Amino acid sequence: MTTQTATADIPKSSREFVKAMTLTDATMLVAGSMIGSGIFIVSADISRTVGSPFWLLMAWLVTGVITILGALAYGELAAMYPRAGGQYVFLRESMGPLMGFLYGWTLFVVIQTGTIAAVAVAFGRFLGVLWPDITPDRFGWFPQFDVNTPGGAIQLGLSPQRLIALVSIWILTWVNLRGVKEGKMVQTTLTVVKTGALAALILLGLTIGRNAEAVAANFGAGNFNPVAFASVFPIAFGAALVGSLFSADAWNNVTFAAAEVHEPRRNLPRALIYGTGLVILLYILANVAYLNVLPLQGTADGPTVFGRGIAHATQDRVGSAVAESIFGPVGATIMAIAILISTFGCNNGLILAGARVYYAMARDKLFFARAGDLNRNSVPAAALIAQSIWVSILCLTGTYGQLLDYVIFAALIFYALTTVGLFRLRRLQPDAERPYRALGYPILPALYIFLATAIAVILLIAEKTRAQALSGLVIVLLGVPVYFLWRQAKPASPR
């Protein structure tokens, strides 16, 4: 009682974060923020685009290389600046306050909040498997609007699935308002469960679920063909990476909560490498398992799960199709439960981490002032609430695919720029303390910049993703006048 009263009496602006996350917790935050619903869904769309088992696996392999290269580069920055805000701080220190603001602005408008909304909508979608009354049909009593955008039609309104998405966001925001210990407990527990479930699906797919016909169709002589897709490479291949990159995104979120990690200069680089390495290994093995159970191609009206194949899995639910092939009709239920746990845990990590960026911006007077205060539980309550409000609005669009495309293009821009900042800091601050130095510098960080930039350019060129990528670019650029208007209204104080 005495401790609680003393904590409550401390001015909000003077409270400090609690270092409650161990190396294990930080690693689970990396892995848990990455594993959501994507690995169980997006292989269907990738398969339709690439049309080849070889290129499906290559898409996940390339995604893995890009992700791990990014983690290796970010480890140095995280060890240099183990502060709340992570990537926002890296960009501010290396590229100036405008670039830092543009990242924070885009993170709030679409990258973090769009990802949370997309994952929450997926949560509602899979709950519908267990409870058929949870449908995507919009309520007639709630205002509805259909808006045509360059990225496609947006159907605004409230449906049972979107209502479930909203409730899940509000519950997780409430959990994280209670303190980082509560948030990390949920995160670590659910990450262990969903990682185990994904590993079990892989093991079953490679053993008792192995289907000789699928293996022959996918890996047989002449079928596992690297040149089958070469005629449209690399534009179509780059566009196909949207789904896999989205599934592997948010690995940087642990840097946002750096101020709450034990021995961050030592543990943050390790958590980034361990977490991304674990998830990428699981993702590649999962797709190998998919190809051992189901043929890549099939028909949209196939009479069985096997007949539809990976490319035409019902509502793109590849993981469910694999489980159903192994266990029969009950498999869809088992997989739905696993994905519900996965998406819920993913969003917990995203909600926990994102608010720390808005806190850091507010401390620089580049976000609403109240977001820069910690509540009696030493968490940025106003930032968490502001985030939940905007995510709730995004959920009412229900546009999972469009949010995905906006997120990836905007995220790639800032991943590349942040790594450019690594080179700038090496030149501008050669004597700065660097507890961890990026492995393979300068070759591997330069390769990461090239790959991230190349994919962003492809998304601008490819017809399938051009509209969303351009919209993402517009969102980033809109932050420029917002920055100067904000600075004029609230001059930043020296840090």
N, C-alpha and C positions, 0 to 999 in steps of 0.2 A: 504493500500500500504506500509506504513511504517513497519507494523508488518511482512508482507511477506518478505520484504527486509532484516529485522533483522534476521528472521528465516533462510533465505537462506545464510546469512553471517556466521552463526554458523558452525564450523567445523563438518563434518558428524559424526566423532567419539565422539563428545561431546554432540550431540543432545539426548534428552530423549523422551521416549514414552509419549503419551498423555493419561491421565486417563479419557477416554471418556465413558466407559461402566458402566452402573448402574447394580444393582442386577437383574432387569428385562432383560437387555441386556445380561448379563452373563448367566442367565437361558435360554434365547432364543438361545444362542450360544450352550449350552449343548444339548437342545432339537433339535434344527435345524441341528446340526451336526450328530445327531443320525438318524433322520427321513429322509430317502432318497427314494430309490425305493424298498428296500428289503422287507418291510412289505407288499407290493403289489404283490410280486413275489414268495418269497422263501417258502411260505407255501405249494406250489405245490410239490416241491422236498421233503420237510419234510414229506408230506403225503404219497408220494410214498415209502419212506424209512420206516416209522413207521407203516403205514397201519391201523391206529386206531385214531378215533377222540380224545379219551382220551389222547393218547401219543402225538398227535399234540399239544394239549393245555398244556401238561406237558412240552414239549420242550420249549414253550414260557415262562411258569412259571419258569422253572429252569434257563433259560436265564435271566429272570427278577431278580431272587434271586441273581445270580452271579453278575450282573451289579450293583445292589444297594449295595451289600456288598463291591464291589470295590469302589464305590463312598463314602461310609462311611469311609473307610480306607484312601482314597486319600484326604479327607477333612482336616485331620490333617496335612498332608505333605504340602498341598496347603497353609494352614494358617501359617505354619512355614517358607515357602520359596515362598512368593508371587512375584516371579521374572519371567522375560521372559524366556521361555524354559520349565517351568513346570516339567513334568516327567523326562526330561533329567537332570534337576537340582536335583531332588529328588534322582535319581540313582547316580549321581556324588557325592553328599554329603554323602550318606549312604553306597555306595558300591565301591566308588573310580572312578577316571576319565576313566579307561578302560571300566567299565560297562556303564557309561554315554555315552561314545562314541559309544559303540555297539548298544545302543538304538537309538541314533541319526542317526547312519549309516543305521540301518535297517529301521528306520522311513523314511529316504530319499529314500532308494533303493526300498522299497516295501510297508511298512505299510501305510504311509500317501499318498504317490504318487500312490500306487496301488489302494487304496480306491478311490481317486479322479478320476483316470482313469476309474475304473469300474463304478462309478456313472455317469461319463460323457458319457460313451458308452451306459448306460441305458437311459440317456437323449435322445441320438440320436435314440435309438430303439423306444421310445415312441413318438417321433416327427414323426416317420414313420407311426404311426397310423393315424395321421392327414394329413400327406403328403406322400402318398404311394411311390412317387419317391425316398424317402430317404430309401434306401434298404441296406442290409448288404453285397451286392455283391461288390467285389473289382473292382476298376477302372483298365481297361486293360493297360492304359498308364502309370500307376504308378508301380514301381518295386514290384514284389510279390515273397515271399519265404514261403515255407511250411517247418517248422522245427519240427522234432519229439523230444519231451522232455519226461523225466520220468513222467511228469504230464499230458501228452497228446500232440496232435499236436497243434502247434501255426501257425496261418495263418497271416503272416506279409503282410501289404499292406494298402492301403487307399480305403475306401468305402464312400458312402454318409453319412452313420451313423457315421463313425469315423471322417469324416470331420466336422460334426455338433458338435461332442464331442470336437474336437480341438478348434473350434470357441468359444464354451461356456467357455472353460478353459481360453482362451486368454481374453475374455470380463471380466470375474470375476477377473482375475489377474490385469487387467487395473483398475477396480473399486477399488481394494484394494491398488493399488499403489497411489491412490489419497488421502488416509488417513483412519485411523481407524473409524472416524465418518461416512464416506461414507460406509465402509464395514459393520459396525454394524447396520446402518440404513437398508441396504438391508437385512441383516440377520434377524433382529427383525421383519420386515414387512413380509417377506416371511414365517417365522416360524409361525407367527400368522395365516396367510392365510392357510398354509398346515395343521396345527394342527386343525383348524376349519373344513377343508375339510375331514380329517380323522374322526373327531368326527361326522360329518354329515353322512358319509358312515356307521359308526357304528350304529347310531340312525336309519337310514333307514333300515339297515339290520335286526335290532332287532324288527322293527315295520312293516311298509308296505311291506318290502321285505321278511318278514318271510314266509317260504315255509313249509307247513305241511309235505310234503313228505321228504324233506331234514331233518327236525327235527326228524321225525320218524326213518330215516335211520341212523342218527348220534347219537341220544340220546335215541332211543327206548330201551326197555328191551332186554338185551343181546347184543346190538350193541355197547353201550358205555362201552367197555370191557377193564379193566386195564390189564388183563393177555394175551390179544391177541398178544402182542408184546414181552412177557416175554422170549420167547425161544431164542431170539437174543440179549437181553438186557445184559450188558450195551454197548457193542462195537458199535452196529449199532445205538443205541440211541445217544451216544456221537458223532458219525460222523454226525448224523442228525442235531446236534446243530450248525454246521458250519454256516448254513444260518441264523438262528435266532441270533446267536452271532454277525455275520457280520452286521445284521440290527440294532443291539443295540450298535455297536461299536462307537468309537470316542467321547464317553461321557467325556473322559479326556481332550479333546482339549481346554477347557476353561482354564486349568492350563497353557497351552502354552502362553496364552495372559494375564497372571496374572498381568503383569506390567501396563496394560491398564484398569484395573478394579478399580472402586472407592472402598475404604476401603476393599482391597482384603482379609485381615485376617478375616474379618467378612462375606463378601459376597461370597467368593469362596466356602466354605463348604456348604453354603445354596444353591448356584446355582447348585452344583453337586447333592445334594439330591433332590431339587425341580425338576430339569430338568429330571433326570433319573426316578424319581417316576412318573412324568407325562407321559413320553413316554412309560414306561413299562405298565402302566395302559391302555393306548390307544392300545398298541400292543395286549395285552391279550383280551381286548374287541373286537378288530377287528377280531380276529380269532373266537371268539364266534359268531360274526355276520356272518362271512363266513359260519360257520357250520349251521347257521339258514337259509341260503339262498340256499346253494349248498350241495349235498351229498359229502362225502369225496371221495368215489370211483366213478368211471365212466369208460368210454371207450375212448381211444385215438381218435376213429373215431365216437364218439357220434354225433347224428344229431343236437343236440341243446347244448347251453351253459350248461343247467341243466344236460343233459345226459353225458357230459364230466366230470362233477364234479370238485372238487378242485384239485385232483391229476393229472388230464389230461387237465387242463385249457390251452387254446391255448397259446403257447410260455410261459407257466407258469404264465400268467398274471391273477392271481386270483382276484385282485381288479377290473380289467376290466370285468371279467366274472360276478362278483357279481353286478356291476353297470349295465351291459347289461341285467342281469336277472330282475333287478328292473325297468329299464327305456326303455328296448328294445335296438335296434341298436345304438341309440344316447348315450346310457350309456357308450359305449366304448370311444366315443369322450370326454365325460365329465370326465371320469377317466384319460384319457391320458393327458388332460389339468392339472388336479390336480397333477399327477405324474411329469409332466414337472416342475411345480412350486416347488414341493417337492425336486426333484433332483437338480434343480438349486440352491435352498436355501441351501441344504446340502453341495454342493461343495463350495459355498461361505464361509461357516464356516470353512471347511477343509483347503481351500487355505489361508484364513486369519490366522488361528492358526499355521499351519505347519511351515510357514516361520519364526516364532518366535523361534522355536527350532534351526534352522540352524543359526540364529542370535546369540543365546547363545553359540553355538558350536564355531562359528567364533571368538567370544570374548575370548574364551579359546584357540584360535589358533588350533582348531580341524576341521575347515572347511575353505573354501575360505575366505580370509581376507575381501574382499569387502562385504560379506554377514553380517559382523558385524557392518556395518554403517547404519545409518538412513538417509533417504532422506529429502528434505525440508518439506515433509508432515509427518515427524516423523514415517515412516514405513521402514522396512528393504527391500528396493527395489531390491537389488541384490539377496537376498534370495528368494524373490517372483519370480523373473525372472528365476533363476536356477531351482526352483521347477517346473515352468510351462514348461520348456524345457524337463525335464526328464519325466514329466507326458505325454507330447505330444508323446514322443517316446513309452511309454507304451500303449498309446491309439492305436498305429498302430498295436499292437498285437490283440486287440479286444477280448481278452480271459477273459470275465467277470468271468466265473466260476473258472478258474485257479487262477486269481488274488485274488478272494475271499478266496480260500483255503490258499494261501501263507500268506495273510494278517492275518487271524485269528490265525494260529499257531504261527507266530512270535509275534503277539500282546499278546497272552496268556503267552508266556515265560516272557515277560517284565512286564506284570501286576503282575504275581506272584513274580518276583524278586523285584519289587518296594515295594510290601507289606512286603516282607522279610526285606527290608530296613527300614520300619517303626519300626520293632522290634529292629533292630540294633541301630537306633537312640534313641529309648527309653533307651537302655542299655548304649550307648556311650555318650549321651548328656541328662542325666536325668533331668538336671536343665534348659534346653533350654525353651524359651518361647513357649507355645503351646496354642494359643487363642482358639483352638477347639481340643478336644481329641476324637479320634475315638470311636464311640459308640460300646459298647460290647467288648472292648479290654480286654484280648487278644483272646477271643473265636471267635468272628465274623471275625476279620482279618485272624486268623489261618484257619478258615473254607473256607474263600475266597482263600487262598493259596492252600489248598487241592483241591478245586473244579477246579480252573484254571489249576493246574498241572495235575490233573486226566484227564481233557478233552484234554490237549496237548498230554499226553501219548496215549490216545485213538486214536487221529488223526494220531499218528505214527504207531499204530497197525492196524487200520481199513484199509482194502484193498482199499476202495473208496478214502481215503484221504492220504494214506501213501506217495505216490510219491511227492505230493505237500508239505506235512509237512516236509519230508526229504529235499526238495529243500529249504524250508524256514529256516531250521536249518543250511544248508550249507551257506546260505546268511548271517546269523548271525555270524557264525564262520569265514567267510571270512573277517569280520571286524577286527579280531584280528591282522593279519599281516598288514592290512591297517593302523590301529592305530599306531603300532610301526614305520612303515615307515613314517607316517605323523609327529609323534613326533620327529623323527630323523631329518626330513627336517625342521620342524618348532617347536623348543622347546617351550613348553607352558610357559607363564609368570605367576607368582603368582597372584591369584585373589585378 
